[in-house]
């Protein structure tokens, strides 16, 4: 029987690449999306036709504990197991701290940190019963070192790192691994408002002299979900071209 993966924020960018990588590895994939229904459904069809596994798009606002419960329950009910959870759903924003509103803070923490907690809590229930499973949380290099004018984003992503380490210790006796990937500057929709001059400056600041791709992150996630990483848990893997060392 094929294993099943739940990927949040899977309609585009890193999440879409992760979903494809896991499908290539033989997983049925539940594609979580919040607003991009059409793109998520199109990706599901691509996966079904191209990789011989099942895939479906399921709306999920991870900040809602009920919707997080429903997407995990769907994987368990219709596919028989929850073997992999990849928490990719996230938002970003650049503001100086005095301009960050209560609503900005609550939305950032609600999506980027509470959302990870919500899905981890639900998936853990099934994985503990199975005595197996792999969770990969997507943080950011700014969660490791902090970013000016992104206090709320950096705090949310740092929280993901702490959650990952604590949960790895808690779930390890049940045979469940929990790891974290921290992308560097990756060319996704989050970068669409950056000028070419800014992007070039970021390339020059990256030791490998280039920016990352969603596939770079997906390859790391796929490895951590695989049996090749069976002795790896509680780790924070930077995929950043050397930007943060």
N, C-alpha and C positions, 0 to 999 in steps of 0.2 A: 504494500500500500504506500502511495506517495505521501510524503510529509507535507505539512501546511505551514505557510508563513503569512503573518499579518504585517503589512507595511503601511504606516501612517504617512500622510503627506505624499501620496504616491502618484499623483496625477502629472507631475512634471519634475524636471531637474534631478536632484540626487535621488529622491524617492522613486521616480520612474526608472532610473538606471538600476537601483537596488532591486526593484521588482523584476526587471528583466534578467539580472544576474542570478537571482534565486530561481527563476523559472528555468533558466539554462541548467541549473544544478538539479532540477527535478522536483521542485516544490510547487504544489498548488499555491496560488497567491491571492490573498484578499487585499485589494487596493483601497486603502482609506483615502477619502478626499473630503474637503469641506465645501468648496464652491465650484470646482472645475469638473462637474459631472461628465460633460462631453469628452474631455480629454482622458479622464480616468476610464470611461467605457471604451473609448477607442484603444487605449493601451491594453485593456483586458482582452479585446478581440485579437490584437496583435500577438499577445502571449498565447492565447488558445490556438490560433492558427499556426504559430511558428514554433512552439516548443512542446506540444503534446501534453500539456498539463491544463488543469482548470484554473480559471481566473475570473474574478468578478469585482466590480467597483461597488463600494459600500460607503455611503455618506457617514462621516464621523467628525464631529467637532470634539477633539480630544479633551478640551477644557470641560466638557460635560461628562461627569462620571457615568451617567446613564448611557450615553452614546458610546463611550469607551467600553462599557460592559456589553453592549449589543454587538459591537463588531467582533469582539473576542468570542462571544457566545456563538455567533454565526459560524465562525471557523470551526469551533468544536462540534456544533450540531450537524453541519452539512458535510464536513470533511473528516470528522472523527478524532481530530487531535489539534493541538496548538503547539507546534514544534519550534517555531521561530517567531519572535516579535522584533521588529525594527521600528524604533521610535524616531521618525524623521520629521514629522509635522512641526513647523516652527515659523515664527515671524521675526522680523528685525525692524529696527527704527534707529535713526540717528538724531539725537537731541541733546543739548546741554542739560545738566541735571535740573536747573531752575525752570526749564520749560517742560519737563516731564510731568504730565498730569497724573492724578490718581487713577484715571481711566487707562492711561498709557501703561502705567506700572501693573495694574491688575490684569490687563489683557496680555502683556508680555509674560508675566509669571504664570498666568492661567494657562496659556498655550504651551509655552516652552518648558515649564517645570511641572506644574500641576497635571498637564496633559500626559507627561511621561509617567508620573506617579499613577494616574488613573489606569492607564493601559497595563502597566507592570503589575499592579494589584490584581487586575482581572486575569491576566495571562498566568500569573503565579499559581492561581487556584488549580488550573488544569495541569500545569507543568509539574507541580508537586505530586499530584496524583499519578502522573506518568513516570515520575522519577527521571525526567529528562527534559531538555529544552535549552534554547539559547536566546538571550536577549541582547540586542545591540542598540545602544542609545546614541543618537547623533548630537554631540555637543558642538563646540567650536574652539578654535585656538584662543578666542577672546575669553572663553570660560577658563582658560589656563592662566592667562596673563592680564586680562582686562583691556578694554578699548576706550580711549577717550571719546566722550560724547555718545557712549553706548553703555551707560551705567546699568540700566535695567536689563538690556540684552546680555551683558557680561555676567550680571548676577544670576540671571536665569540659567545660563549655560554652565556657570560654575556649580550651581545647584545640581544640575544633571550629573556632573562628575561625582559629586558627593553621594548622590543617590545611587549611582552605579556601584561605587565601592562598597557602600553599606549593604546593598541588596546582594551583591556577589557573595559576601560573607554569610549572609542569612540563608541563601538558597543553595550554596555549594553542597551541603550534606545531602540534598535531594537530587544531586546530579545535574543541576541547572547552572549554566554559565551566564554571567552578565558582564558585558564589556562596553566600552565607550570609544567612539571614533570622533576625533576633533579635526574637522576640515580646516584648511587654510583658506586662501582666496580662491574660490571656485566660480567658474563662469556659469551662473544660473540667473534666473529672473531677478533675484535679489540685487544683481549687479547692473541692472538695465539703466539705472539713473546715473551711473558713474561715467564721467567723460573719458575719452580715449587717453587724454593726458594723465588722468588719475590712474587708469588701468596700467599705463606704461610705467608709471612710478612704482606701482605695486609689483610689477614684473621685475623691475630693477632691484627692489628691496627683497625679493625672494631669491635665495641662493641658487636655486636651479634655473633662475632667469625665465620662468614661465608661470602662468596661472594654471590652476587645476581644472579638471573636467569632472562632471558627475560620475563618469565611469571610474576615475581614480578612486573615488570614495566607495563606489559600489564594489569594486574589486576587494577593498579592505574589509567591507562588511561581509561579503560572501565568504571570505577566508575565515573570519571569526565565527561565522555560523556553521562552518564545516567541521568534519571530524579531524581535519588537519590541525585544528585549534583546540583539541580535546583537553589539553592541559593548561589552557589560558582562560583565566577569569579575573575580574576586578581590575582589568588593565585599561589604560587610556592611551589609545594609539593616535598620534598626530600624523595627519596626512596633509602636509602643508608646504612641501617643497623646501623645507629647511627654514621657513619664516620664523618659527618658534622652535628653539632647540634647548 
